[in-house]
């Protein structure tokens, strides 16, 4: 685990130049992480001979809760985090392509701010905090940029291919007086976000280790007779109180019993509110985020600490699918190869369980795995839980493309999350299609209806000749999980 900064360290004060952190017991992030990202971007853009171009990025704003005077908990825009690490809202940032010089623009705050929100930091304070070359006010952007006579401004114009939503493209008063190039930045900065640096991986390792520990803490107390929301609360409390992770990468999913088959359970209409019963499998998908970088981990376990024979069949099939994908992971391999290996292992496991019968190759050709696992094998991970850059540029419509379909490279961090779920409408659909129903054994399949599902999700980083499983500290085999429960459920929380 990355070294932690102790209270008697000279950088205990969070505003001490050089680091971002949350205090004793949490990871101190070197601001070199963001300086290195800016350097990489400049080197990439220089290949395009853009002249005296300046990158202009706009940070996120606080979002008001409808017509009230309350605001949602602020989370910085991800591209802006990647380049500057700024945690405050309403900032802009620029990077000169020729020189690499970086500038932040901060909002000019009224004196009354100090009474309600605390001390007003000066440009010099922020220059030291974020280790940039210059800091000015946002109402000075046009004037300061004009002094540099840029050949063009490079803005972030593109679409997030996971959501289909546009990026936050910088705009400010006076931008119409400059030549704006919205085409040359997006692809390059997105690609650089895909390939993580060692410093980025260090932060992700911290978020993932935090999440693993949070999962274990939650597993310990997720007893029959407790609520799913109590499990969610335990995870959130641990990650924030012990490791400084105020944010999660997504809404926590704590599905027990039949809810384990609801892929995005935990939303407002199903808010982790079922009470766990003896004999349930719990499918818990939770990931802490630290200064933007997030984990995404799923554990599946028996609430009473012991798998039934039927639960063992499904869990082992999913574990084999997980391990098959990890085994194939190395630079140069296309993600589709991992998916194929995982799907084959899953079908082999279900055949051993007697749920399906027939030729495995024919099952795969008929896309039978989809009806047991309707989501993809995994996705990129980083500053977003479904991180950017997973598609080939030839895909114009995200719905026509897999979420992650590019050759692997060293430094890519992604999830491997095979699952097997018993979802009535999908099973009924498959039984109504002759080319699929010929593989299904209804008498056995019906035994598993209503039982929920299993998902095993690990976070891995591609290395020189393979991958490292960053969530390997979790018990994953059936014997490991049952032994862990036997050892830990007997102790006080």
C-alpha positions as CSV (number, residue, x, y, z in Angstrom):
1,X,0.0,0.0,0.0
2,X,1.2,3.5,-0.7
3,X,3.0,5.3,2.1
4,X,0.7,7.4,4.3
5,X,1.6,10.8,5.7
6,X,1.5,11.0,9.5
7,X,0.3,13.8,11.6
8,X,3.8,15.0,12.6
9,X,4.7,15.3,8.9
10,X,5.7,18.7,7.6
11,X,2.8,18.5,5.2
12,X,0.1,17.8,7.8
13,X,-1.5,21.1,6.8
14,X,-3.6,20.3,3.7
15,X,-2.7,23.6,2.1
16,X,1.1,22.9,2.3
17,X,2.5,23.2,-1.2
18,X,3.1,20.0,-3.1
19,X,0.4,17.6,-2.0
20,X,-3.3,17.1,-1.8
21,X,-4.6,14.9,1.0
22,X,-7.2,14.5,3.7
23,X,-5.0,14.4,6.8
24,X,-3.6,11.7,9.1
25,X,-4.0,8.2,7.8
26,X,-4.8,9.2,4.2
27,X,-2.8,9.2,1.0
28,X,-0.9,12.4,0.2
29,X,-1.1,12.9,-3.6
30,X,1.9,14.6,-5.2
31,X,0.9,17.5,-7.4
32,X,3.5,16.1,-9.8
33,X,0.6,13.8,-10.9
34,X,-1.2,16.8,-12.5
35,X,2.0,18.4,-13.8
36,X,2.9,15.2,-15.5
37,X,-0.5,14.9,-17.1
38,X,-0.1,18.5,-18.5
39,X,3.3,17.7,-19.8
40,X,2.0,14.6,-21.5
41,X,-0.8,16.6,-23.1
42,X,1.6,19.3,-24.4
43,X,3.9,16.7,-25.9
44,X,1.0,15.1,-27.7
45,X,-0.4,18.3,-29.0
46,X,3.0,19.5,-30.3
47,X,2.9,16.7,-32.8
48,X,0.0,18.6,-34.6
49,X,2.0,21.9,-35.2
50,X,-0.8,24.1,-33.8
51,X,1.4,27.1,-33.4
52,X,1.0,29.3,-30.3
53,X,-2.1,27.5,-29.2
54,X,-3.5,27.5,-25.7
55,X,-5.6,24.8,-24.1
56,X,-8.6,26.2,-22.2
57,X,-10.5,24.0,-19.8
58,X,-13.5,24.9,-17.7
59,X,-14.0,23.4,-14.3
60,X,-17.4,22.3,-12.9
61,X,-19.9,24.5,-11.1
62,X,-21.9,23.8,-8.0
63,X,-25.4,22.4,-8.9
64,X,-28.4,23.9,-7.2
65,X,-31.1,21.7,-5.8
66,X,-34.1,22.7,-8.0
67,X,-35.5,26.0,-6.7
68,X,-34.0,25.8,-3.2
69,X,-30.9,27.5,-1.8
70,X,-29.2,24.1,-1.2
71,X,-26.6,22.5,-3.5
72,X,-25.6,19.0,-4.3
73,X,-22.2,17.9,-2.9
74,X,-19.7,19.2,-5.5
75,X,-17.7,16.9,-7.6
76,X,-15.1,18.4,-10.0
77,X,-15.4,17.9,-13.8
78,X,-13.1,14.9,-14.6
79,X,-11.0,16.4,-17.4
80,X,-10.3,19.4,-15.2
81,X,-9.3,17.2,-12.3
82,X,-7.0,15.3,-14.6
83,X,-5.1,18.4,-15.7
84,X,-5.1,20.5,-12.4
85,X,-6.4,18.5,-9.4
86,X,-8.5,21.5,-8.4
87,X,-11.2,20.7,-5.9
88,X,-13.1,24.0,-5.8
89,X,-15.9,25.0,-8.2
90,X,-16.0,27.7,-10.9
91,X,-12.3,27.6,-12.0
92,X,-10.8,27.8,-15.4
93,X,-7.4,26.6,-16.5
94,X,-5.1,27.1,-19.4
95,X,-2.0,25.4,-20.7
96,X,0.3,26.9,-23.3
97,X,1.2,24.3,-25.9
98,X,4.6,25.8,-26.8
99,X,5.9,26.4,-23.3
100,X,3.8,24.1,-21.1
101,X,3.0,27.0,-18.8
102,X,-0.2,26.5,-16.7
103,X,-2.6,29.2,-15.4
104,X,-5.6,28.9,-13.2
105,X,-8.4,31.5,-13.1
106,X,-10.4,31.7,-9.9
107,X,-13.7,33.3,-9.1
108,X,-13.6,36.8,-7.6
109,X,-15.5,36.4,-4.3
110,X,-17.3,39.1,-2.3
111,X,-16.2,39.9,1.2
112,X,-19.4,38.4,2.6
113,X,-18.1,35.0,1.4
114,X,-15.8,34.9,4.4
115,X,-18.7,35.0,6.9
116,X,-20.5,32.1,5.3
117,X,-17.8,29.9,3.8
118,X,-14.5,30.8,5.3
119,X,-11.3,32.6,4.4
120,X,-10.9,34.0,0.9
121,X,-7.8,32.6,-0.7
122,X,-5.7,34.9,-2.9
123,X,-4.3,34.1,-6.3
124,X,-0.9,33.6,-4.6
125,X,-2.4,31.1,-2.2
126,X,-3.9,29.0,-5.1
127,X,-0.6,29.2,-7.1
128,X,1.2,27.6,-4.2
129,X,-1.6,25.1,-3.5
130,X,-1.8,23.8,-7.0
131,X,1.8,24.5,-8.2
132,X,0.8,26.3,-11.4
133,X,2.7,29.1,-13.0
134,X,0.1,31.9,-12.7
135,X,-3.3,32.5,-11.1
136,X,-5.7,35.3,-12.1
137,X,-9.4,35.9,-11.7
138,X,-12.0,34.5,-14.1
139,X,-13.1,38.1,-15.1
140,X,-9.6,38.5,-16.5
141,X,-9.5,35.5,-18.8
142,X,-10.0,37.3,-22.1
143,X,-7.5,40.1,-21.2
144,X,-4.8,37.6,-20.0
145,X,-5.2,35.4,-23.1
146,X,-5.0,38.3,-25.4
147,X,-1.7,39.3,-24.0
148,X,-0.3,36.0,-25.2
149,X,-1.6,36.4,-28.8
150,X,-2.6,32.8,-29.1
151,X,-2.9,31.3,-32.6
152,X,-6.0,29.5,-31.4
153,X,-7.8,28.3,-28.3
154,X,-8.1,24.5,-27.9
155,X,-11.4,23.7,-26.2
156,X,-12.9,20.4,-25.1
157,X,-15.6,19.5,-27.6
158,X,-16.7,15.9,-27.8
159,X,-19.2,13.4,-26.4
160,X,-18.9,10.9,-23.6
161,X,-19.5,7.6,-25.3
162,X,-20.8,6.0,-22.2
163,X,-23.6,8.5,-21.6
164,X,-23.9,10.2,-25.0
165,X,-23.7,13.6,-23.3
166,X,-21.4,16.4,-24.5
167,X,-18.3,17.4,-22.6
168,X,-18.1,20.7,-20.8
169,X,-16.6,23.0,-23.4
170,X,-15.0,26.2,-22.0
171,X,-16.9,29.5,-22.7
172,X,-16.3,32.9,-21.2
173,X,-17.0,36.6,-22.0
174,X,-14.8,37.6,-24.9
175,X,-14.1,34.1,-26.3
176,X,-15.7,35.2,-29.6
177,X,-12.6,37.4,-30.1
178,X,-10.3,34.3,-30.5
179,X,-10.0,31.5,-33.0
180,X,-11.5,28.5,-31.2
181,X,-10.5,25.0,-32.2
182,X,-12.8,22.5,-30.8
183,X,-11.6,19.5,-32.8
184,X,-7.9,18.9,-31.9
185,X,-8.0,18.5,-28.1
186,X,-10.7,15.9,-27.3
187,X,-9.2,12.7,-28.8
188,X,-5.7,13.4,-27.4
189,X,-6.7,14.2,-23.9
190,X,-9.1,11.3,-23.8
191,X,-6.5,8.9,-24.9
192,X,-4.1,10.1,-22.3
193,X,-6.8,9.6,-19.6
194,X,-7.0,6.0,-20.7
195,X,-3.3,5.3,-20.1
196,X,-2.7,5.9,-16.4
197,X,0.7,7.1,-15.1
198,X,2.4,5.5,-12.1
199,X,1.2,8.4,-9.9
200,X,-2.4,7.9,-11.0
201,X,-2.2,4.2,-10.4
202,X,-1.0,5.0,-6.8
203,X,-4.1,7.0,-6.2
204,X,-6.3,4.3,-7.7
205,X,-4.6,1.6,-5.7
206,X,-5.5,3.6,-2.6
207,X,-9.2,4.0,-3.6
208,X,-9.3,0.3,-4.4
209,X,-7.6,-0.8,-1.2
210,X,-10.0,1.4,0.7
211,X,-13.0,-0.1,-1.1
212,X,-11.8,-3.7,-0.4
213,X,-11.4,-2.9,3.3
214,X,-14.9,-1.3,3.2
215,X,-16.4,-4.4,1.5
216,X,-14.8,-6.6,4.2
217,X,-16.2,-4.4,7.0
218,X,-19.6,-4.6,5.3
219,X,-19.5,-8.3,4.8
220,X,-18.8,-8.8,8.5
221,X,-22.1,-7.1,9.6
222,X,-24.4,-8.0,6.7
223,X,-26.2,-10.7,8.7
224,X,-29.7,-12.1,8.2
225,X,-32.1,-9.7,9.9
226,X,-30.1,-6.6,9.0
227,X,-31.0,-4.2,6.2
228,X,-29.3,-3.6,2.9
229,X,-29.2,0.1,3.7
230,X,-27.3,-0.6,6.9
231,X,-24.7,-2.4,4.7
232,X,-24.5,0.6,2.5
233,X,-24.1,2.9,5.5
234,X,-21.3,0.7,6.9
235,X,-19.3,1.0,3.7
236,X,-19.7,4.7,3.3
237,X,-18.8,5.3,7.0
238,X,-15.7,3.3,6.8
239,X,-14.4,4.8,3.6
240,X,-14.9,8.3,4.8
241,X,-14.1,8.1,8.5
242,X,-11.0,5.9,8.1
243,X,-9.7,6.8,4.7
244,X,-10.9,10.3,3.8
245,X,-13.1,9.2,0.8
246,X,-16.0,11.6,0.9
247,X,-17.2,10.5,-2.5
248,X,-18.1,7.2,-4.1
249,X,-17.8,6.6,-7.8
250,X,-21.5,5.7,-8.1
251,X,-24.5,4.9,-6.0
252,X,-23.8,1.8,-3.9
253,X,-25.6,-1.4,-4.9
254,X,-26.4,-3.7,-2.0
255,X,-28.7,-6.3,-3.4
256,X,-29.7,-9.3,-1.3
257,X,-31.6,-12.4,-2.5
258,X,-33.7,-11.6,-5.6
259,X,-32.4,-8.0,-5.7
260,X,-29.0,-9.4,-6.6
261,X,-30.4,-9.8,-10.2
262,X,-31.2,-6.1,-10.5
263,X,-28.1,-4.8,-12.2
264,X,-28.4,-1.1,-11.0
265,X,-30.2,-1.7,-7.8
266,X,-29.9,1.0,-5.1
267,X,-31.5,3.8,-7.1
268,X,-34.3,6.0,-5.7
269,X,-37.0,3.6,-6.6
270,X,-35.2,0.6,-5.0
271,X,-33.0,2.2,-2.4
272,X,-31.2,-0.7,-0.8
273,X,-34.2,-1.2,1.5
274,X,-34.8,-4.9,1.7
275,X,-34.1,-6.9,4.9
276,X,-31.6,-9.7,4.4
277,X,-32.8,-13.2,4.9
278,X,-31.1,-16.4,5.9
279,X,-30.0,-18.2,2.7
280,X,-29.7,-15.1,0.6
281,X,-26.7,-14.4,-1.6
282,X,-25.7,-10.7,-1.3
283,X,-24.3,-8.9,-4.4
284,X,-22.6,-5.8,-3.2
285,X,-21.2,-3.4,-5.8
286,X,-19.5,-0.4,-4.1
287,X,-16.5,1.8,-4.9
288,X,-14.9,4.7,-3.0
289,X,-13.4,7.7,-4.8
290,X,-10.4,9.7,-3.6
291,X,-9.7,13.1,-5.2
292,X,-11.7,11.9,-8.2
293,X,-10.1,8.5,-8.8
294,X,-12.6,5.7,-8.2
295,X,-12.7,2.0,-7.5
296,X,-15.5,-0.3,-8.7
297,X,-15.7,-3.6,-6.9
298,X,-18.4,-6.3,-6.5
299,X,-18.4,-9.0,-3.9
300,X,-21.0,-11.8,-3.8
301,X,-21.3,-13.9,-0.6
302,X,-23.8,-15.9,1.4
303,X,-25.4,-13.8,4.2
304,X,-25.2,-16.7,6.6
305,X,-21.6,-17.4,5.8
306,X,-22.2,-20.8,4.1
307,X,-23.0,-21.5,0.4
308,X,-25.7,-23.9,-0.5
309,X,-24.8,-26.5,-3.1
310,X,-26.8,-24.6,-5.8
311,X,-25.1,-21.3,-4.8
312,X,-21.7,-23.0,-5.1
313,X,-22.5,-24.0,-8.7
314,X,-23.3,-20.5,-9.8
315,X,-20.6,-18.8,-7.8
316,X,-17.9,-21.2,-9.2
317,X,-19.1,-20.7,-12.8
318,X,-18.8,-16.9,-12.4
319,X,-15.4,-17.2,-10.6
320,X,-14.1,-19.3,-13.5
321,X,-15.3,-16.7,-15.9
322,X,-13.5,-14.0,-13.9
323,X,-10.3,-16.0,-13.8
324,X,-10.4,-16.8,-17.5
325,X,-10.6,-13.2,-18.4
326,X,-7.7,-12.2,-16.0
327,X,-5.6,-15.0,-17.5
328,X,-6.0,-13.5,-21.0
329,X,-5.1,-9.9,-19.9
330,X,-1.9,-8.6,-21.4
331,X,-0.7,-5.8,-23.7
332,X,-1.9,-6.2,-27.3
333,X,-4.9,-8.4,-26.6
334,X,-8.2,-7.1,-27.7
335,X,-10.9,-6.9,-25.0
336,X,-13.1,-9.1,-27.1
337,X,-10.7,-12.0,-26.5
338,X,-11.2,-11.6,-22.7
339,X,-15.0,-11.5,-23.2
340,X,-14.9,-14.6,-25.3
341,X,-12.8,-16.5,-22.8
342,X,-15.1,-15.4,-19.9
343,X,-18.3,-16.3,-21.7
344,X,-17.0,-19.8,-22.6
345,X,-16.0,-20.4,-18.9
346,X,-19.5,-19.2,-17.8
347,X,-21.3,-21.6,-20.2
348,X,-19.1,-24.5,-19.2
349,X,-20.0,-23.8,-15.6
350,X,-23.7,-23.6,-16.3
351,X,-23.4,-26.8,-18.3
352,X,-21.8,-28.6,-15.4
353,X,-24.6,-27.3,-13.2
354,X,-27.1,-28.9,-15.6
355,X,-28.8,-25.6,-16.4
356,X,-27.7,-25.7,-20.1
357,X,-26.9,-28.6,-22.4
358,X,-25.4,-29.0,-25.8
359,X,-22.4,-27.7,-27.7
360,X,-20.6,-24.7,-26.0
361,X,-19.5,-23.3,-29.4
362,X,-23.0,-23.2,-30.6
363,X,-24.2,-21.6,-27.4
364,X,-21.6,-18.8,-27.9
365,X,-22.6,-18.3,-31.5
366,X,-26.2,-18.0,-30.5
367,X,-25.3,-15.3,-27.9
368,X,-26.8,-17.4,-25.1
369,X,-24.4,-15.9,-22.4
370,X,-26.3,-12.5,-22.8
371,X,-29.4,-14.0,-21.3
372,X,-27.5,-14.8,-18.1
373,X,-25.2,-11.8,-18.2
374,X,-26.8,-8.9,-20.0
375,X,-24.0,-6.4,-19.2
376,X,-20.5,-6.5,-20.7
377,X,-17.5,-8.1,-19.1
378,X,-16.0,-4.8,-17.9
379,X,-15.1,-1.1,-18.6
380,X,-12.3,1.4,-18.2
381,X,-11.8,2.8,-14.8
382,X,-10.3,6.1,-13.6
383,X,-11.7,9.5,-12.9
384,X,-15.1,8.1,-13.9
385,X,-16.4,4.7,-13.0
386,X,-17.2,4.1,-16.6
387,X,-14.1,6.0,-17.7
388,X,-13.7,7.6,-21.1
389,X,-11.9,6.3,-24.2
390,X,-13.2,2.7,-24.4
391,X,-14.4,2.8,-27.9
392,X,-12.9,2.8,-31.4
393,X,-13.5,6.1,-33.2
394,X,-15.4,4.2,-35.9
395,X,-18.3,3.7,-33.6
396,X,-20.7,6.6,-34.1
397,X,-23.5,5.5,-31.8
398,X,-22.5,4.2,-28.3
399,X,-25.5,1.8,-28.3
400,X,-23.9,0.0,-31.3
401,X,-20.5,-0.4,-29.6
402,X,-19.3,-2.4,-26.7
403,X,-18.5,-0.3,-23.7
404,X,-14.8,-1.2,-23.9
405,X,-13.4,-2.5,-27.2
406,X,-9.8,-1.5,-27.7
407,X,-6.5,-3.3,-27.6
408,X,-5.0,-3.4,-24.1
409,X,-1.9,-1.3,-23.3
410,X,0.3,-1.0,-20.3
411,X,-1.2,1.4,-17.8
412,X,-4.9,0.8,-18.7
413,X,-7.0,0.2,-15.6
414,X,-10.3,-1.6,-16.1
415,X,-12.8,-3.9,-14.4
416,X,-13.4,-7.6,-15.0
417,X,-16.9,-8.3,-13.7
418,X,-18.6,-11.4,-15.1
419,X,-22.0,-12.3,-13.6
420,X,-24.8,-14.7,-13.8
421,X,-28.3,-13.6,-13.0
422,X,-31.7,-15.2,-13.1
423,X,-33.9,-12.5,-14.6
424,X,-37.4,-13.8,-15.5
425,X,-38.1,-11.7,-18.6
426,X,-34.7,-12.6,-20.2
427,X,-35.1,-16.3,-19.3
428,X,-38.7,-16.3,-20.7
429,X,-37.4,-14.6,-23.9
430,X,-34.7,-17.2,-24.4
431,X,-37.2,-20.0,-23.8
432,X,-39.3,-18.5,-26.6
433,X,-36.5,-18.5,-29.1
434,X,-36.0,-22.0,-30.6
435,X,-32.3,-21.4,-31.3
436,X,-31.8,-20.6,-27.7
437,X,-34.3,-22.8,-25.9
438,X,-32.7,-25.9,-27.3
439,X,-29.8,-25.3,-24.9
440,X,-31.9,-24.7,-21.8
441,X,-33.0,-27.3,-19.2
442,X,-36.3,-25.7,-17.8
443,X,-36.6,-28.2,-14.9
444,X,-33.2,-27.2,-13.6
445,X,-33.4,-23.5,-14.6
446,X,-36.7,-23.1,-12.7
447,X,-34.9,-24.2,-9.5
448,X,-32.8,-21.0,-9.7
449,X,-35.5,-18.5,-10.5
450,X,-35.9,-15.9,-7.8
451,X,-32.5,-16.6,-6.3
452,X,-30.9,-13.4,-7.6
453,X,-27.5,-13.7,-9.1
454,X,-23.7,-13.5,-8.6
455,X,-21.2,-11.0,-9.8
456,X,-17.4,-11.0,-9.1
457,X,-15.8,-7.7,-10.1
458,X,-12.1,-7.0,-9.8
459,X,-10.1,-3.9,-10.8
460,X,-6.9,-4.7,-12.8
461,X,-4.1,-2.7,-14.3
462,X,-2.3,-3.9,-17.5
463,X,1.5,-4.5,-16.9
464,X,4.4,-5.2,-19.2
465,X,3.5,-8.8,-19.7
466,X,0.1,-9.4,-18.0
467,X,-1.9,-7.6,-15.4
468,X,-2.0,-6.9,-11.6
469,X,-5.3,-7.5,-9.8
470,X,-5.5,-4.5,-7.6
471,X,-8.4,-6.0,-5.6
472,X,-6.7,-9.3,-4.9
473,X,-6.9,-8.8,-1.1
474,X,-10.5,-9.9,-1.2
475,X,-11.4,-13.6,-0.5
476,X,-12.7,-14.9,-3.8
477,X,-12.9,-18.7,-3.8
478,X,-15.7,-20.5,-2.0
479,X,-13.3,-22.0,0.6
480,X,-11.7,-18.5,1.2
481,X,-15.1,-16.8,1.7
482,X,-16.4,-19.5,4.1
483,X,-13.2,-19.5,6.0
484,X,-13.2,-15.7,6.2
485,X,-16.7,-15.7,7.6
486,X,-15.9,-18.4,10.1
487,X,-12.9,-16.4,11.4
488,X,-14.5,-12.9,11.3
489,X,-18.2,-13.3,12.1
490,X,-17.2,-14.8,15.5
491,X,-15.4,-11.5,16.4
492,X,-17.1,-8.3,17.5
493,X,-17.3,-5.6,14.9
